[in-house]
């Protein structure tokens, strides 16, 4: 039997408020444990001027323990 243990997702969100809201949503989801969370401000420059800003979010979600998996998870991406 195959078990999904964990996934690491990388997200682009518009600002820190959206990143903080996402973190709260992820931490409150009963389907997994959020084991790692990181966010970083990013931007794109053109001719030395910032023309676009966003926040990169990295989230690691743990669905099962490696030694004793107890649930079947099927990822779905839309």
N, C-alpha and C positions, 0 to 999 in steps of 0.2 A: 504494500500500500504506500502511496506517496502522500506526504504531508507538506504543506507550505509552512515554513518556519517563520520567515520574516521577509519584508520588502523595504527597500529604501526608495522614497519618492523625492523627486526634485521638482519644486513648484516655482512659478514666477507669479508674484502677486503685486498689486499696484503700490502698496505702501505698508508701513509698519503696523498701522491699525488693522489692516486686513490680515497681516501675518499673525498678529496677536489673537485675533478672532479665530483664525484657522487652528492655532495651537490649542485654544480652549476647546474647540469642537473635537479635535483629535484626542485630547486627553480625556474627554468625557465619553468617548465611544466605547461601549462594553465589548466590542468584537475583537479588540486587540489591546496590547499595551504599547504606549508610545515610549520607546526606549532611548531614542536620541532625537534632539531637536536643535536646529541651528538656523539662524537667519543672517543674511548679509545684504547691506545696501549695495546696489549696483547701478551703473549708469553707462550711457553711451555718449561719447563726445564727438563733436564735429568741429573742426577748426578751433580746438581748444575750448569750445563752449559745450556745456552739458545740454543735450537735446532730448534726452529721455532718461527717466529714473524708474527703478523698480526694486523690489526686494526678492532675493532668492531664498527659498525655504527648503531645507533638507530635513526629512522626517523618516525615521525608521520605526516601522510598526511590527511588533512581534505577535504572531498568531498562536504559536506553539513552542514549547520547550523542546530542544533538540533531543534530550534523553527520554522524554516521556510525552510525545505528542498525543493530544486527546481530542482534536477536532479536525474536520475536513473543511478546507477553505478553497474555494475556486475563485481566482481573481477575475474581475470583469472590468474592461476598459471601454468607455463609450467615446 
